[in-house]
Amino acid sequence: MTGKFISLEGIEGAGKSTQMAFIADYLRQHQLTVVETREPGGTPLSEEIRAVLLSPREETMADDTELLLMFAARVQHVQQKILPALAAGKWVLSDRFLDATFAYQGGGRGVSAERIQALSEWSLQGVKTDLTLLFDLSVATGQQRVQSRGNARDRFEQQRNAFFEQVRHCYLQRAANEPERIQVIDASQSVPLIQQQLKTCLDKLIRL
């Protein structure tokens, strides 16, 4: 039996990492084998590409360079980790996947959706998530959460609020276009309420 593929999406500070552990535990309570991973990253080579993408640097990274690096990391991730896990009947839980590229490189950087779609079709050959959980909250709230962590900001976290407004808008637009696959989670609510929303979405997928 083929496993299921779930991704978690959202702007910085949306709480994906916090809820990922809850989702993994919830699925395991239903006797499912879960593989937790992330993008960019997920394999040793993809993690090296992640370091290049996230590290602040003096040299400005061209938008197309960023886009191609994202896809390079993703292809390796899909071929070496995601597809083998799904073929083995495992459930894959990924912190970000293709929707993030449409939102960040498309919405944020302004790369055309057609170019991203063409790269996706060529490189992923139809691989997509069964369910995407979009953790949505205001940019102002997300930035407050990032600031409260007190950590050094990576190259994406250093972007201006206008960038994240565009990212959020693109995410919500994709959710409106694919309401069956992308479920919007109100990330501004309390943790118990967020987890109740998650259970509802997960229960539906588990029953399929």
C-alpha positions as CSV (number, residue, x, y, z in Angstrom):
1,M,0.0,0.0,0.0
2,T,1.4,3.4,-1.0
3,G,1.8,6.0,1.8
4,K,0.5,9.5,1.9
5,F,2.4,12.7,1.5
6,I,1.6,15.8,3.7
7,S,3.3,19.2,3.7
8,L,3.2,22.0,6.1
9,E,3.3,25.6,4.7
10,G,3.1,29.1,6.0
11,I,5.1,32.4,6.4
12,E,7.9,32.7,9.0
13,G,6.6,32.4,12.5
14,A,3.4,30.5,11.5
15,G,4.2,27.7,13.9
16,K,4.8,24.8,11.5
17,S,7.7,23.3,13.4
18,T,5.7,23.3,16.7
19,Q,2.8,21.5,15.1
20,M,4.9,19.0,13.0
21,A,5.7,17.0,16.1
22,F,2.0,16.9,17.1
23,I,1.0,15.7,13.6
24,A,3.7,13.0,13.5
25,D,2.6,11.7,17.0
26,Y,-1.1,11.8,16.0
27,L,-0.4,9.7,12.8
28,R,1.7,7.3,14.8
29,Q,-1.1,6.8,17.2
30,H,-3.1,5.5,14.2
31,Q,-0.3,2.9,13.7
32,L,1.1,4.7,10.7
33,T,4.9,4.8,10.0
34,V,5.9,8.4,9.6
35,V,9.0,10.0,7.9
36,E,9.6,13.6,9.0
37,T,11.6,15.8,6.7
38,R,12.0,19.4,5.4
39,E,12.7,21.6,2.5
40,P,15.0,22.8,1.4
41,G,16.9,19.8,2.8
42,G,15.9,16.2,3.7
43,T,19.0,14.4,2.4
44,P,22.7,15.2,3.0
45,L,23.2,16.8,-0.4
46,S,19.9,18.7,-0.1
47,E,20.9,20.0,3.3
48,E,24.1,21.3,1.8
49,I,22.1,23.2,-0.8
50,R,19.9,24.5,2.1
51,A,22.9,26.0,3.8
52,V,23.8,27.9,0.6
53,L,20.2,29.1,0.2
54,L,19.7,30.3,3.8
55,S,23.1,31.8,4.6
56,P,23.2,35.6,4.4
57,R,26.0,36.7,2.0
58,E,27.4,39.8,0.5
59,E,26.9,38.6,-3.0
60,T,23.3,39.1,-4.1
61,M,21.7,35.8,-5.2
62,A,19.9,36.1,-8.5
63,D,16.2,35.1,-8.3
64,D,16.7,32.3,-10.9
65,T,19.7,31.0,-9.1
66,E,17.5,30.7,-5.9
67,L,14.8,29.0,-7.9
68,L,17.1,26.5,-9.5
69,L,18.8,25.7,-6.2
70,M,15.4,25.1,-4.6
71,F,14.5,22.6,-7.4
72,A,17.9,20.9,-7.3
73,A,17.5,20.3,-3.6
74,R,13.9,19.1,-4.2
75,V,14.7,16.6,-6.9
76,Q,17.3,15.0,-4.7
77,H,14.9,15.0,-1.8
78,V,12.1,13.4,-3.9
79,Q,14.2,10.8,-5.5
80,Q,16.3,9.7,-2.5
81,K,13.8,10.1,0.4
82,I,10.2,10.9,-0.5
83,L,9.4,8.4,-3.2
84,P,11.1,5.4,-1.6
85,A,9.2,6.1,1.7
86,L,5.9,6.4,-0.1
87,A,6.6,3.2,-2.0
88,A,7.2,1.4,1.3
89,G,3.8,2.5,2.6
90,K,5.2,5.2,4.9
91,W,3.5,8.6,5.4
92,V,5.8,11.5,4.6
93,L,5.5,14.7,6.6
94,S,7.5,17.6,5.1
95,D,8.1,21.1,6.5
96,R,7.5,22.8,3.1
97,F,7.3,21.5,-0.5
98,L,6.4,22.8,-3.9
99,D,3.8,25.3,-2.7
100,A,6.6,27.2,-0.9
101,T,8.3,27.8,-4.2
102,F,5.2,29.3,-5.8
103,A,4.7,31.5,-2.7
104,Y,8.3,32.6,-2.0
105,Q,10.0,32.6,-5.4
106,G,6.8,33.3,-7.2
107,G,4.8,35.6,-4.9
108,G,7.8,37.0,-3.0
109,R,10.5,37.3,-5.7
110,G,8.1,37.8,-8.6
111,V,9.2,34.7,-10.7
112,S,6.4,33.8,-13.1
113,A,4.1,31.0,-12.0
114,E,4.5,29.5,-15.5
115,R,8.2,29.2,-15.1
116,I,7.8,27.5,-11.8
117,Q,5.1,25.2,-13.1
118,A,7.3,24.2,-16.1
119,L,10.2,23.4,-13.8
120,S,7.9,21.4,-11.6
121,E,6.5,19.3,-14.4
122,W,9.9,18.6,-15.8
123,S,11.7,17.8,-12.5
124,L,9.0,16.3,-10.3
125,Q,7.0,14.3,-13.0
126,G,3.7,14.5,-11.2
127,V,4.8,14.1,-7.5
128,K,2.6,16.2,-5.3
129,T,1.2,16.2,-1.8
130,D,-2.0,14.4,-0.8
131,L,-2.6,17.1,1.8
132,T,-1.0,20.5,2.4
133,L,-1.7,22.2,5.7
134,L,-1.3,26.0,5.3
135,F,-0.7,27.7,8.7
136,D,-2.0,31.2,8.1
137,L,-1.6,34.3,10.2
138,S,-0.8,38.0,9.8
139,V,2.7,39.0,8.7
140,A,2.9,41.3,11.8
141,T,2.2,38.4,14.2
142,G,4.6,36.1,12.3
143,Q,7.4,38.7,12.5
144,Q,6.8,39.3,16.2
145,R,7.2,35.5,16.8
146,V,10.4,35.4,14.8
147,Q,11.8,38.3,16.7
148,S,10.9,36.8,20.1
149,R,13.0,33.7,19.3
150,G,16.1,35.9,19.5
151,N,18.0,33.8,16.9
152,A,20.1,35.2,14.1
153,R,17.8,35.6,11.0
154,D,18.5,33.6,7.9
155,R,18.5,35.1,4.4
156,F,14.7,34.7,4.0
157,E,13.8,35.9,7.5
158,Q,15.7,39.1,6.8
159,Q,13.2,40.1,4.0
160,R,10.9,43.1,4.5
161,N,7.3,42.7,5.5
162,A,6.1,43.6,2.0
163,F,7.8,40.4,0.8
164,F,6.0,38.3,3.3
165,E,2.7,39.9,2.5
166,Q,3.1,38.8,-1.1
167,V,4.1,35.3,0.0
168,R,1.0,35.1,2.2
169,H,-1.2,36.4,-0.5
170,C,0.1,33.7,-2.9
171,Y,-0.4,30.9,-0.4
172,L,-4.0,31.9,0.2
173,Q,-4.6,32.2,-3.6
174,R,-3.3,28.7,-4.1
175,A,-5.5,27.4,-1.3
176,A,-8.5,29.0,-2.9
177,N,-7.6,27.4,-6.2
178,E,-7.1,23.9,-4.6
179,P,-9.4,23.7,-1.6
180,E,-9.4,19.9,-1.5
181,R,-5.6,19.6,-1.3
182,I,-4.7,22.7,0.7
183,Q,-6.4,23.2,4.0
184,V,-6.0,26.6,5.7
185,I,-5.3,26.4,9.4
186,D,-5.9,29.6,11.5
187,A,-2.5,29.8,13.1
188,S,-3.5,32.8,15.2
189,Q,-5.6,30.6,17.5
190,S,-4.6,28.8,20.7
191,V,-2.7,25.6,20.4
192,P,-5.7,23.4,21.4
193,L,-7.9,25.0,18.7
194,I,-5.2,24.7,16.1
195,Q,-4.7,21.0,16.9
196,Q,-8.4,20.4,16.7
197,Q,-8.4,21.8,13.2
198,L,-5.4,19.5,12.4
199,K,-7.2,16.4,13.7
200,T,-10.2,17.1,11.5
201,C,-8.0,17.3,8.4
202,L,-5.9,14.3,9.3
203,D,-8.8,12.1,10.2
204,K,-10.3,12.7,6.7
205,L,-7.1,11.7,5.0
206,I,-6.6,8.6,7.3
207,R,-10.1,7.4,6.3
208,L,-9.4,7.5,2.6
